[in-house]
Amino acid sequence: MHQELPLLPNLTAAENMVLGQQLGGFLSGRKRREVEAEYRHRAEMFPGAPPADALLGPVGLHGWQMTAIIRARYLGSRVVILDEPTSSLDAGERRMLHDNLRRMARDGVAILYVSHFLEDVLDVCDDATVLRDGRVALGRSASGLSERDLLVAMTGDALAADTVMASSSYPNLANGLGLAVRGLRCGGVGPLDFTVAAGERVGLYGLEGSGSRDALEAIFGLRPHTGEISWRGSQLRGDAGTRIAAGIGFVSGDSARTLIGERSVARNHSLTTLANRGQISPLHASEEVRSAWSAIKRLAVKGEATQPMRSLSGGNQQKVALGRWLERSGVCLLATDPTRGWTCAGGARFIRRWSIPAPRATRCWPIRWTLKNW
């Protein structure tokens, strides 16, 4: 199971379950019914999984994740490798997955489980191995290990581990004009009203599909909406390009929304600058590379400025997507799952280095949302 799920949006959940297992042609009517029945049987262990006949395109990341888990179980492999399998699952769904993994292990299946959710590792794994910069930093039985033990091994920094484990409170630094949203409606979301002052960090929280992602995409100009949105006293209109120019930034855990996999790291890093400067003042290629190398060094990105973005790991792609907004001052950053693929300690070190306090939780009826891993 890949972290970036290799499923097809134009096929149904049941068809994706058997993808690559059928020889020749489309599924016949009888075979399709058999496949859908098999999918529904396996999906009973995963409440919230997409219906057997639902196309994957519209169901969102959570539906893709559930389908990939069902597919992995269907294939009946004797060795199963899972890369971040719970990144979009809630607590109940994670418990169900772990129960299923234990049943697979009792049946003799070998399971290699890769995760940045340390509580998941300690819950389901018999042995734990921590890699840091490509080398084994810790390898022992998971019994008796604590989350702090894993964090220290992952970072080599006891202070960073203690920062994550400690409960921190941050003062309200609000000052001046900021983001004001009035009567926002987008699809099934709204009416929504809230303000975020300059210098203030606000987190909305809720389950996948609660509507928070739609709200942020509407504010950024990616979705049609009604209502008034203003930043620093000026009303925002137009598409995402005009909002970038106005000082609105957007980072998504779905890197396909904000990054171009075929283009270089340097070009992806400069996208926000290009959008702000326009065609009249283009960015020279050498300037792109210099700026990208500077960001790679500052953010400890494991990669090179000239390599394709898709060749970076998910966590390093997110560093580029998030870090490029640091090139501009006075930005209102909209972030949905911005540290997907990062360790908790990695997020804490980033927050501490760039003086970005963890967001305070706030209620914003009718939706709630969280910055995962922060």
C-alpha positions as CSV (number, residue, x, y, z in Angstrom):
1,M,0.0,0.0,0.0
2,H,1.6,3.2,-1.2
3,Q,1.4,6.5,0.6
4,E,0.4,8.1,-2.7
5,L,-2.3,5.7,-3.7
6,P,-2.0,4.3,-7.3
7,L,-5.7,3.8,-7.9
8,L,-7.8,5.0,-10.9
9,P,-10.5,7.7,-10.3
10,N,-12.5,6.6,-13.3
11,L,-13.1,3.1,-12.0
12,T,-15.4,2.1,-9.1
13,A,-14.2,1.0,-5.7
14,A,-14.8,-2.6,-6.5
15,E,-13.0,-2.4,-9.9
16,N,-10.0,-0.8,-8.2
17,M,-10.0,-3.7,-5.7
18,V,-9.4,-6.2,-8.5
19,L,-7.3,-3.8,-10.7
20,G,-4.5,-5.8,-12.4
21,Q,-6.0,-9.1,-11.4
22,Q,-8.4,-9.5,-14.4
23,L,-7.1,-10.8,-17.7
24,G,-8.4,-9.0,-20.8
25,G,-11.4,-6.7,-21.4
26,F,-13.9,-5.2,-19.0
27,L,-15.8,-7.1,-16.3
28,S,-18.8,-9.0,-17.6
29,G,-22.1,-8.4,-15.9
30,R,-21.9,-11.6,-13.9
31,K,-18.3,-11.1,-12.9
32,R,-19.0,-7.5,-11.9
33,R,-21.7,-8.6,-9.5
34,E,-19.4,-11.2,-8.0
35,V,-16.6,-8.6,-7.6
36,E,-19.0,-6.1,-6.0
37,A,-20.3,-8.7,-3.6
38,E,-16.7,-9.6,-2.6
39,Y,-15.9,-5.9,-2.1
40,R,-19.0,-5.4,0.1
41,H,-18.1,-8.4,2.2
42,R,-14.6,-7.1,2.8
43,A,-15.8,-3.5,3.3
44,E,-18.0,-4.5,6.2
45,M,-14.8,-4.4,8.4
46,F,-14.3,-0.7,7.4
47,P,-17.4,1.5,8.0
48,G,-17.3,4.6,5.8
49,A,-15.7,2.8,2.9
50,P,-17.0,3.9,-0.5
51,P,-19.9,1.9,-2.0
52,A,-18.9,-0.9,-4.3
53,D,-20.3,0.9,-7.4
54,A,-19.0,4.4,-6.5
55,L,-16.4,6.0,-8.8
56,L,-13.3,6.9,-6.8
57,G,-12.8,10.3,-8.4
58,P,-15.3,12.2,-6.2
59,V,-15.0,10.3,-2.9
60,G,-11.9,12.1,-1.6
61,L,-8.6,10.9,-0.1
62,H,-10.3,9.1,2.8
63,G,-12.3,6.9,0.3
64,W,-9.1,6.2,-1.6
65,Q,-7.3,5.1,1.5
66,M,-10.1,2.8,2.5
67,T,-10.2,1.2,-0.9
68,A,-6.5,0.7,-0.9
69,I,-6.7,-1.1,2.4
70,I,-9.5,-3.4,1.2
71,R,-7.5,-4.1,-2.0
72,A,-4.4,-5.0,0.1
73,R,-6.5,-7.5,2.1
74,Y,-8.1,-8.9,-1.1
75,L,-4.8,-9.7,-2.8
76,G,-4.0,-12.3,-0.1
77,S,-0.3,-11.6,-0.2
78,R,2.0,-13.3,2.3
79,V,4.1,-10.1,2.8
80,V,2.2,-6.8,3.1
81,I,4.0,-3.5,3.2
82,L,1.9,-0.5,4.4
83,D,3.2,3.1,3.9
84,E,1.2,5.5,6.2
85,P,-2.0,3.4,6.0
86,T,-3.8,5.5,8.7
87,S,-3.0,9.0,7.4
88,S,-6.7,9.7,6.6
89,L,-8.5,7.4,9.1
90,D,-10.2,8.4,12.4
91,A,-9.5,6.6,15.7
92,G,-12.2,4.0,15.3
93,E,-11.2,3.1,11.7
94,R,-7.6,2.9,12.8
95,R,-8.5,0.4,15.5
96,M,-10.4,-1.7,13.0
97,L,-7.4,-1.7,10.6
98,H,-5.1,-2.7,13.5
99,D,-7.5,-5.6,14.4
100,N,-7.5,-6.7,10.8
101,L,-3.7,-6.6,10.7
102,R,-3.4,-8.7,13.9
103,R,-5.7,-11.3,12.2
104,M,-3.5,-11.3,9.1
105,A,-0.4,-11.8,11.3
106,R,-2.1,-14.7,13.1
107,D,-2.6,-16.2,9.7
108,G,1.1,-16.1,9.0
109,V,1.3,-12.9,7.0
110,A,4.4,-10.8,7.5
111,I,3.6,-7.1,7.9
112,L,5.9,-4.2,7.4
113,Y,4.2,-1.1,8.8
114,V,5.6,2.4,8.1
115,S,4.0,5.2,10.0
116,H,4.7,8.6,11.6
117,F,1.9,8.0,14.1
118,L,4.0,6.7,17.0
119,E,1.0,5.6,19.0
120,D,0.0,3.3,16.1
121,V,3.5,1.8,15.9
122,L,3.4,1.0,19.6
123,D,-0.2,-0.3,19.4
124,V,0.2,-2.8,16.6
125,C,3.9,-3.6,16.0
126,D,5.9,-6.4,17.7
127,D,9.2,-4.8,16.8
128,A,10.2,-1.2,16.0
129,T,13.0,0.1,13.8
130,V,13.7,3.8,13.6
131,L,15.6,5.1,10.5
132,R,17.3,8.5,10.6
133,D,19.0,9.8,7.5
134,G,19.0,6.3,6.0
135,R,20.6,4.6,9.0
136,V,19.2,2.5,11.8
137,A,19.0,4.6,14.9
138,L,17.0,2.1,17.0
139,G,15.9,-1.5,16.6
140,R,14.3,-3.5,19.4
141,S,11.0,-5.0,20.6
142,A,8.2,-2.5,20.8
143,S,7.3,-3.8,24.2
144,G,8.6,-1.3,26.8
145,L,9.2,1.5,24.3
146,S,7.6,4.9,24.8
147,E,6.8,7.6,22.2
148,R,9.6,9.7,23.7
149,D,12.1,6.8,23.0
150,L,11.0,6.8,19.4
151,L,11.1,10.6,19.0
152,V,14.6,10.8,20.4
153,A,15.8,8.1,18.0
154,M,14.1,9.8,15.1
155,T,15.5,13.3,15.7
156,G,18.6,12.7,17.7
157,D,17.4,15.6,19.7
158,A,16.0,15.1,23.2
159,L,14.8,18.7,23.3
160,A,12.7,18.4,20.2
161,A,11.2,15.2,21.7
162,D,10.4,17.0,24.9
163,T,8.8,19.9,22.9
164,V,6.4,17.5,21.3
165,M,5.6,15.6,24.5
166,A,5.0,18.7,26.6
167,S,1.8,20.6,26.7
168,S,2.5,24.1,25.4
169,S,0.4,27.2,25.5
170,Y,0.9,30.2,23.2
171,P,-0.2,33.8,23.8
172,N,-2.7,35.5,21.4
173,L,-0.5,37.6,19.2
174,A,-3.4,39.1,17.2
175,N,-2.9,42.6,16.0
176,G,-4.1,44.6,13.0
177,L,-6.4,43.5,10.2
178,G,-6.5,40.0,9.1
179,L,-8.8,37.5,7.3
180,A,-12.6,38.1,7.7
181,V,-15.1,35.6,6.4
182,R,-18.8,36.5,6.4
183,G,-21.7,34.2,5.2
184,L,-19.4,31.8,3.3
185,R,-21.4,29.1,1.5
186,C,-19.7,26.4,-0.6
187,G,-21.5,23.2,-1.5
188,G,-22.9,21.8,1.8
189,V,-20.8,24.2,3.9
190,G,-22.1,27.3,5.6
191,P,-23.1,29.9,6.3
192,L,-19.7,30.3,7.9
193,D,-18.4,33.3,9.8
194,F,-15.0,33.8,11.4
195,T,-12.0,36.1,11.6
196,V,-8.3,35.5,11.9
197,A,-6.2,38.5,13.0
198,A,-2.7,39.2,11.7
199,G,-0.2,37.2,13.7
200,E,-2.9,34.8,14.9
201,R,-2.9,31.0,14.3
202,V,-6.4,29.3,14.3
203,G,-7.1,25.6,13.9
204,L,-10.5,24.2,12.9
205,Y,-10.9,20.5,13.5
206,G,-13.2,17.7,12.4
207,L,-13.3,14.4,10.6
208,E,-12.5,13.9,6.9
209,G,-15.5,15.2,4.9
210,S,-16.6,17.7,7.5
211,G,-16.4,20.5,5.0
212,S,-13.3,22.3,6.3
213,R,-11.2,21.5,3.2
214,D,-14.0,22.8,1.0
215,A,-14.1,26.1,3.0
216,L,-10.4,26.7,2.7
217,E,-10.4,25.9,-1.0
218,A,-13.3,28.4,-1.4
219,I,-11.4,31.1,0.4
220,F,-8.4,30.4,-1.9
221,G,-10.6,30.7,-5.0
222,L,-10.5,27.0,-6.0
223,R,-14.3,26.5,-5.5
224,P,-17.3,28.5,-6.4
225,H,-18.9,30.2,-3.3
226,T,-21.0,33.0,-2.0
227,G,-20.4,35.4,0.9
228,E,-17.7,38.0,1.6
229,I,-14.0,37.3,2.2
230,S,-11.6,40.0,2.9
231,W,-7.9,40.2,3.8
232,R,-6.4,43.2,5.4
233,G,-9.5,45.2,4.7
234,S,-9.7,44.4,0.9
235,Q,-12.4,42.1,-0.4
236,L,-11.1,39.1,-2.3
237,R,-12.5,38.3,-5.7
238,G,-11.4,36.3,-8.7
239,D,-9.5,33.1,-9.0
240,A,-6.6,31.6,-7.1
241,G,-4.1,33.7,-9.0
242,T,-5.5,37.0,-7.9
243,R,-5.7,35.8,-4.3
244,I,-2.0,34.7,-4.4
245,A,-1.2,38.2,-5.6
246,A,-3.3,39.6,-2.7
247,G,-1.3,37.6,-0.2
248,I,-3.3,34.4,0.3
249,G,-1.3,31.1,0.4
250,F,-2.6,27.5,0.3
251,V,-1.0,24.2,1.3
252,S,-2.8,20.9,1.0
253,G,-2.0,17.4,2.2
254,D,-3.0,16.3,-1.3
255,S,0.2,17.4,-3.0
256,A,-1.4,17.0,-6.5
257,R,-3.4,20.1,-5.7
258,T,-0.4,22.4,-5.2
259,L,2.6,20.8,-6.8
260,I,3.5,19.7,-10.4
261,G,5.1,16.3,-10.2
262,E,6.8,16.5,-13.6
263,R,8.4,19.9,-13.0
264,S,11.6,20.4,-11.0
265,V,11.8,21.2,-7.3
266,A,13.1,24.6,-8.3
267,R,10.1,25.4,-10.5
268,N,7.7,24.2,-7.9
269,H,9.4,26.3,-5.3
270,S,9.1,29.4,-7.5
271,L,5.4,28.9,-8.4
272,T,4.2,31.4,-5.8
273,T,6.8,34.0,-6.9
274,L,5.9,33.6,-10.5
275,A,2.2,34.0,-9.7
276,N,3.0,37.2,-7.9
277,R,5.3,38.7,-10.5
278,G,3.3,37.7,-13.6
279,Q,4.6,37.5,-17.2
280,I,6.0,41.0,-17.3
281,S,8.8,40.2,-14.8
282,P,9.6,36.5,-15.2
283,L,12.0,34.6,-12.9
284,H,15.3,33.6,-14.5
285,A,16.1,29.9,-14.4
286,S,19.3,30.4,-12.5
287,E,17.5,32.6,-10.0
288,E,14.9,29.8,-9.5
289,V,17.7,27.3,-8.8
290,R,19.5,29.5,-6.3
291,S,16.3,30.3,-4.4
292,A,15.4,26.6,-4.3
293,W,18.8,25.5,-3.1
294,S,18.6,28.1,-0.3
295,A,15.2,26.7,0.8
296,I,16.4,23.1,0.5
297,K,19.2,23.8,2.9
298,R,17.0,25.8,5.4
299,L,14.2,23.2,5.4
300,A,16.5,20.1,5.3
301,V,14.8,18.8,2.2
302,K,16.2,15.4,1.0
303,G,16.6,16.2,-2.6
304,E,18.1,18.5,-5.3
305,A,16.7,21.6,-6.9
306,T,16.9,20.1,-10.5
307,Q,15.2,16.8,-9.9
308,P,11.5,16.2,-10.6
309,M,9.2,16.9,-7.7
310,R,7.5,13.5,-8.0
311,S,10.9,11.8,-7.1
312,L,10.8,13.3,-3.6
313,S,9.2,11.5,-0.7
314,G,5.8,12.8,0.5
315,G,7.2,14.5,3.5
316,N,9.9,16.3,1.5
317,Q,7.3,17.4,-1.1
318,Q,5.3,19.0,1.7
319,K,8.4,20.8,2.9
320,V,8.7,22.4,-0.5
321,A,5.0,23.2,-0.7
322,L,5.0,24.8,2.8
323,G,8.4,26.4,2.7
324,R,7.9,28.4,-0.5
325,W,5.4,30.6,1.3
326,L,8.2,31.6,3.6
327,E,9.7,33.6,0.7
328,R,6.9,36.1,1.1
329,S,6.0,38.3,4.1
330,G,2.5,39.2,5.2
331,V,0.9,36.0,3.8
332,C,-2.4,34.6,5.1
333,L,-1.6,30.8,4.9
334,L,-4.5,28.4,4.5
335,A,-3.2,24.9,5.4
336,T,-5.1,21.6,5.3
337,D,-3.0,18.7,6.6
338,P,0.2,20.7,5.7
339,T,2.7,18.3,7.5
340,R,1.4,15.1,5.9
341,G,4.3,12.6,5.8
342,W,6.3,14.4,8.5
343,T,7.1,13.1,11.9
344,C,5.5,15.0,14.9
345,A,9.0,15.9,16.0
346,G,9.8,17.1,12.5
347,G,6.8,19.4,12.6
348,A,7.8,20.6,16.0
349,R,11.3,21.5,14.9
350,F,9.9,23.4,11.9
351,I,7.5,25.3,14.1
352,R,10.2,26.2,16.6
353,R,12.7,27.2,14.0
354,W,10.4,29.5,12.1
355,S,8.5,30.8,15.2
356,I,5.2,29.4,14.1
357,P,3.3,28.4,17.3
358,A,0.9,25.5,17.2
359,P,-2.5,26.8,16.3
360,R,-5.0,27.4,19.1
361,A,-8.1,25.3,18.7
362,T,-11.3,27.2,18.1
363,R,-14.9,26.4,17.4
364,C,-16.4,27.5,14.1
365,W,-19.8,26.0,13.8
366,P,-20.9,23.9,11.9
367,I,-17.4,22.5,11.1
368,R,-14.3,21.7,13.1
369,W,-10.9,20.9,11.7
370,T,-7.3,20.2,12.9
371,L,-3.8,20.7,11.5
372,K,-2.8,17.1,11.8
373,N,0.6,16.3,13.3
374,W,1.1,19.9,14.6
